[in-house]
Amino acid sequence: MRVPSDPRRLMKIYLGGLIFSILLLLGQAVLVSVLPLESSRITVNTVTLMVVSLVSIPVLGYTAWQTRRYQPRLFPSWLMLFLAMVCNPVAGIVGVLNSWLFGAYYSPLFLNYFVLIVYPLYFMMIALLPSRSTRRLELIQWLFDALVVVGSITLVFWVFWIQPSLLGGYQNLDQHILSLAYAAGDLLVLWALVMILFRRLSEQQAGPLWWLFGAFSFLLAYDLITSSLEGFSSLTIYGTLREVLLSACLLSICTAGLRQLLAISQPIPRAGRYSLAGWWETARLMMPYLGLGASFGILILSLIRPQALSPLMIAIWVSFILFLVILRQVLVIRENQRLSGQLFQLNAELEQRVVERTEALIAANQELQEREIRMAHNALHDALTGLPNRTL
């Protein structure tokens, strides 16, 4: 399973792309920091995002094509990522044309709906990755841990971002719908991050996934910062230093594509597949209980501030999360009991086999001793009369 490219050449391209990304981000940050005019800063951010998007499209297209040839089970995921990259420059080009033609430094409101497509595509990219088969107990633990973490994150996101968007005042209905749509999109990105950390994947190597984890983190940070300061309706105004996070998101996705090309250019060793370090495994086991603690913290906060938060709804949601934790523990205990019963039965069967084998060995040993006695007697006695012979 090799791509007709030299892995050392791909490594050079990968490192070159990484250096280019760092220099581009530094240049964008410096220019946005020193330029006094807002229009100049918007131009720098818009051009940078357009360049990064246009560079990412052929890289991810080639990555998806090579993945289809050499790792076809991973192709749907990388195709979703390629389609997400195609959406960005289309909206950006229309926004730039709008600013040039009408003198507005933001994209039309309807373009936000087109940009929102990337959020479900990012989620589908991670969801379509093939998982490896696991033991029933491990699958139960991972599934319920992920559900508890997702439930806790959803509750926190609802309380601090989605509910304020529902209650916030907006100039028109479109801005209200956009705020909710972006909040839902960020929730999908959060779920994708949880899936990266919790799923056990069969063929996808870890390197590209960690770059995607960083990309989704940059996108989430940008959206949350922007929504906290200005509201989701202002996401398309590219005149601040925050847009460096968007560039970092797109460059990380492009770097993930280069890393995937490098991954499929070499045979996949078992140790090189997607795996988690021991320290992260410990942290992952603590995450459901930390999420449960955060949920109870929000419940206490709702009791202190009942005007801003609904204690009843939050109590129902926390009860559901607690039910998942209890159900997970019950299922794990039942599975452990089943495995213990199987182990006890196997031990009993092994002991029975040992006893039977021991008895068979004792009987064989006794028969052997009797044969030796008979042979010695026959050697020293006459076979007809039984009297001692001349040898004795």
C-alpha positions in Angstrom: 0.0 0.0 0.0 2.2 2.8 -1.3 1.6 6.1 -3.1 3.9 6.5 -6.2 5.8 9.3 -4.4 8.9 9.4 -2.4 8.1 9.6 1.4 11.2 11.8 1.9 9.9 14.2 -0.7 6.5 14.2 0.9 8.2 14.9 4.3 9.9 17.9 2.8 6.7 19.2 1.4 5.0 18.6 4.7 7.7 20.5 6.6 7.7 23.3 4.0 4.0 23.7 4.4 4.3 23.8 8.1 7.0 26.6 7.9 4.9 28.5 5.3 1.9 28.3 7.6 3.8 29.7 10.6 5.3 32.5 8.6 1.9 33.4 7.0 0.2 33.5 10.4 3.0 35.7 11.9 2.8 38.1 8.9 -0.9 38.4 9.1 -0.8 39.0 12.9 1.9 41.7 12.5 0.1 43.5 9.7 -3.3 43.5 11.4 -1.6 44.8 14.6 0.3 47.7 12.9 -2.2 48.9 10.2 -4.2 51.9 11.5 -7.1 51.8 9.0 -9.8 49.2 9.5 -10.3 48.9 5.7 -6.6 47.9 5.4 -6.9 45.3 8.2 -10.0 43.8 6.5 -8.2 43.6 3.2 -5.2 41.8 4.8 -7.5 39.3 6.6 -9.7 38.7 3.6 -6.8 38.2 1.2 -5.1 35.9 3.6 -8.2 33.7 4.1 -8.7 33.6 0.4 -5.1 32.6 -0.3 -5.2 29.9 2.4 -8.6 28.6 1.1 -7.5 28.4 -2.5 -4.3 26.6 -1.5 -6.1 24.1 0.6 -8.6 23.1 -2.1 -6.0 21.4 -4.4 -4.1 19.9 -1.4 -7.2 18.3 0.1 -8.5 17.3 -3.4 -5.3 15.4 -4.1 -5.4 13.9 -0.6 -8.9 12.7 -1.1 -8.0 11.2 -4.5 -4.9 9.4 -3.1 -6.9 8.2 -0.1 -9.5 6.8 -2.4 -6.9 4.8 -4.3 -4.9 3.4 -1.4 -7.2 3.6 1.6 -10.7 3.5 0.2 -12.4 3.1 3.6 -11.1 6.6 4.6 -12.2 8.3 1.3 -15.7 9.4 2.4 -14.2 11.3 5.4 -11.5 13.1 3.4 -14.1 13.9 0.7 -16.2 15.7 3.3 -13.2 17.7 4.3 -12.5 18.6 0.7 -16.1 19.8 0.2 -15.9 21.9 3.4 -12.8 23.6 1.9 -14.6 24.3 -1.3 -17.4 26.2 0.6 -15.0 28.8 2.1 -13.6 30.5 -1.0 -17.0 30.7 -2.7 -18.4 32.7 0.1 -15.2 34.7 0.4 -15.2 35.6 -3.3 -18.8 36.8 -3.2 -18.0 38.8 0.0 -15.0 40.5 -1.7 -17.0 41.3 -4.8 -19.7 42.8 -2.5 -17.2 45.0 -0.7 -15.6 46.2 -4.0 -18.9 46.9 -5.7 -20.9 48.3 -2.8 -18.2 49.5 -0.4 -19.4 47.3 2.4 -16.7 45.5 4.5 -18.8 42.6 5.4 -20.4 39.8 3.4 -24.2 39.8 2.8 -26.2 38.1 5.4 -27.3 35.2 3.2 -23.7 34.1 2.7 -23.5 33.1 6.3 -25.9 30.3 5.5 -23.5 29.0 2.9 -20.6 29.2 5.3 -22.6 27.2 7.9 -22.4 24.1 5.6 -18.8 23.5 6.8 -19.9 22.7 10.3 -21.9 19.5 9.5 -19.2 18.6 7.0 -16.5 18.7 9.7 -18.7 16.6 11.9 -19.4 14.1 9.1 -15.7 13.9 8.4 -15.0 12.5 11.9 -18.2 10.4 12.1 -17.4 8.6 8.8 -14.0 7.3 9.9 -14.1 3.5 10.3 -13.8 2.2 13.9 -12.0 -0.9 14.9 -13.7 -3.8 16.6 -13.4 -3.7 20.4 -14.5 -5.9 23.3 -18.0 -5.5 24.6 -16.9 -4.1 27.9 -14.6 -1.6 26.3 -17.3 -0.6 23.8 -19.8 0.0 26.6 -17.4 2.1 28.6 -16.3 4.3 25.6 -19.9 4.8 24.4 -21.3 5.9 27.7 -18.2 8.0 28.6 -18.7 9.8 25.2 -22.4 10.3 25.8 -21.8 11.8 29.3 -19.1 14.1 28.0 -21.3 15.2 25.0 -24.3 15.7 27.3 -22.3 17.8 29.7 -20.8 19.9 26.9 -24.2 20.4 25.4 -25.6 21.6 28.7 -22.7 24.1 29.2 -23.0 25.3 25.6 -26.8 25.7 26.0 -26.5 27.7 29.2 -23.7 30.0 28.2 -24.2 30.4 24.4 -27.4 29.0 22.9 -29.8 30.3 25.6 -28.4 33.8 25.5 -28.8 33.7 21.7 -32.4 32.8 22.1 -33.0 35.5 24.6 -30.8 38.2 23.0 -32.2 41.1 21.1 -31.4 41.2 17.3 -32.4 43.7 14.7 -34.2 41.1 12.5 -35.2 37.5 12.3 -32.3 36.5 10.1 -29.7 37.6 12.7 -31.6 35.6 15.3 -31.6 32.5 13.2 -27.9 33.0 12.3 -27.0 33.2 16.0 -28.7 29.9 16.7 -27.3 28.3 13.6 -23.7 29.2 14.4 -24.2 28.0 18.0 -25.5 24.7 16.7 -22.6 24.5 14.3 -20.1 25.1 17.1 -21.9 22.4 19.1 -21.3 20.0 16.1 -17.6 21.0 16.2 -17.4 20.2 19.9 -19.0 16.8 19.3 -16.4 16.2 16.6 -13.6 17.0 19.1 -15.1 14.5 21.5 -15.3 11.9 18.8 -11.6 12.4 17.9 -10.7 11.8 21.6 -13.0 8.9 22.3 -13.3 6.8 19.2 -11.0 3.9 18.4 -10.2 4.0 14.7 -8.9 1.1 12.6 -7.0 2.7 9.7 -6.6 6.4 10.2 -3.3 7.4 11.7 -3.0 9.8 14.5 -1.0 12.6 12.9 -3.7 14.0 10.6 -6.3 13.7 13.4 -4.3 15.8 15.8 -4.0 18.6 13.1 -7.8 18.4 12.6 -8.2 18.6 16.4 -6.2 21.8 16.4 -8.1 23.2 13.4 -11.5 22.6 15.1 -10.2 24.1 18.3 -9.1 27.3 16.5 -12.5 27.5 14.8 -14.3 27.0 18.0 -12.2 29.6 19.8 -12.8 32.1 17.1 -16.6 31.6 17.1 -16.9 31.7 20.9 -14.7 34.8 21.3 -16.6 36.6 18.5 -20.0 35.7 19.8 -19.1 36.8 23.3 -17.8 40.2 22.1 -20.1 41.0 19.2 -22.7 38.3 18.7 -22.9 35.7 15.9 -24.4 38.2 13.5 -21.0 39.9 13.1 -19.0 36.8 12.2 -18.3 38.1 8.7 -16.6 41.3 9.7 -12.9 40.5 9.1 -11.2 43.6 10.7 -9.7 42.3 13.9 -6.8 40.2 15.1 -9.2 37.3 15.8 -9.2 36.4 12.1 -5.7 34.9 12.6 -7.6 32.0 14.4 -9.6 31.4 11.2 -6.4 31.3 9.1 -4.8 29.0 11.6 -7.9 26.7 11.3 -7.7 26.5 7.5 -3.9 26.1 7.6 -4.2 23.3 10.1 -6.7 21.5 7.9 -4.3 21.9 4.9 -1.5 20.6 7.0 -3.6 17.6 8.0 -4.0 16.9 4.3 -0.3 16.9 3.8 0.2 14.7 6.8 -2.4 12.3 5.4 -0.4 12.1 2.2 2.7 11.3 4.2 0.8 8.7 6.2 -0.5 6.8 3.2 2.9 6.9 1.4 4.2 4.3 3.9 2.8 1.0 5.2 0.7 1.5 8.3 2.5 -0.1 11.3 0.3 -1.3 14.1 2.0 1.0 16.6 1.5 4.0 14.3 -2.2 3.8 14.2 -4.5 6.1 16.1 -3.7 5.6 19.7 -3.7 7.6 22.9 -0.8 8.1 25.3 -1.1 6.6 28.8 -1.4 10.0 30.5 -4.3 11.0 28.1 -6.0 7.6 28.7 -6.1 8.5 32.4 -7.4 12.0 31.7 -10.0 10.6 29.3 -11.3 8.3 32.1 -11.7 11.4 34.3 -13.6 13.4 31.7 -17.1 12.0 32.3 -16.9 12.6 36.0 -15.5 16.1 35.4 -18.5 16.7 33.0 -20.9 15.5 35.6 -19.3 17.8 38.2 -19.6 20.7 35.8 -23.3 19.9 35.2 -24.0 19.9 39.0 -22.1 23.2 39.1 -24.5 24.7 36.5 -27.5 23.3 38.5 -26.3 25.1 41.6 -25.7 28.3 39.6 -29.3 28.0 38.3 -30.6 27.8 41.9 -28.6 30.9 42.8 -29.7 32.8 39.7 -33.2 31.4 38.9 -34.1 34.6 36.9 -31.3 33.9 34.3 -31.4 30.1 34.3 -34.3 27.6 34.5 -33.5 25.3 37.4 -36.2 22.8 36.4 -34.9 22.2 32.8 -31.3 22.1 34.0 -32.2 19.7 36.8 -33.9 17.4 34.2 -30.8 17.5 32.0 -28.4 16.9 34.9 -30.6 14.0 36.0 -30.3 12.5 32.5 -26.5 12.8 32.6 -26.5 11.2 36.1 -28.7 8.4 34.7 -26.2 7.8 32.0 -23.4 7.6 34.5 -25.3 5.2 36.7 -26.4 3.1 33.7 -22.8 3.0 32.5 -21.7 1.7 35.9 -24.5 -0.9 36.1 -23.7 -2.2 32.6 -20.0 -2.3 33.4 -20.7 -4.2 36.7 -23.0 -6.6 34.9 -20.4 -7.2 32.2 -17.7 -7.7 34.8 -19.9 -10.2 36.6 -20.5 -12.0 33.3 -16.8 -12.1 32.6 -16.1 -13.2 36.2 -18.6 -16.0 35.7 -17.0 -17.1 32.5 -13.6 -17.0 34.2 -14.8 -19.0 37.1 -16.3 -21.6 34.7 -13.1 -21.8 32.7 -11.1 -22.2 35.9 -13.4 -25.0 37.0 -13.1 -26.7 33.7 -9.3 -26.3 33.8 -9.2 -27.8 37.3 -11.4 -30.7 36.2 -9.1 -31.3 33.2 -6.1 -31.2 35.5 -7.7 -33.7 37.9 -8.6 -36.0 35.0 -5.1 -35.7 33.5 -3.5 -36.4 36.9 -5.6 -39.5 37.4 -4.7 -40.6 33.9 -1.0 -40.1 34.6 -1.3 -42.0 37.9 -3.0 -44.9 36.2 -0.4 -44.9 33.4 2.4 -44.9 35.9 0.9 -47.8 37.9 0.5 -49.8 34.7 4.1 -49.0 33.7 5.3 -50.2 37.2 3.3 -53.4 36.9 4.8 -54.1 33.5 8.3 -53.6 34.8 7.6 -56.0 37.7 6.2 -58.6 35.2 9.1 -58.2 32.9 11.6 -58.6 35.8 9.7 -61.7 37.0 9.6 -63.2 33.5 13.3 -62.6 33.1 14.2 -64.5 36.3 11.6 -67.3 36.4 10.4 -70.1 34.1 7.3 -69.1 32.2 5.7 -72.6 32.5 6.4 -73.6 36.1 7.1 -70.2 37.6 10.3 -71.6 39.3 13.5 -69.5 39.4 15.6 -70.0 36.3 19.4 -70.3 35.8 19.7 -66.4 35.5 18.3 -65.9 39.0 
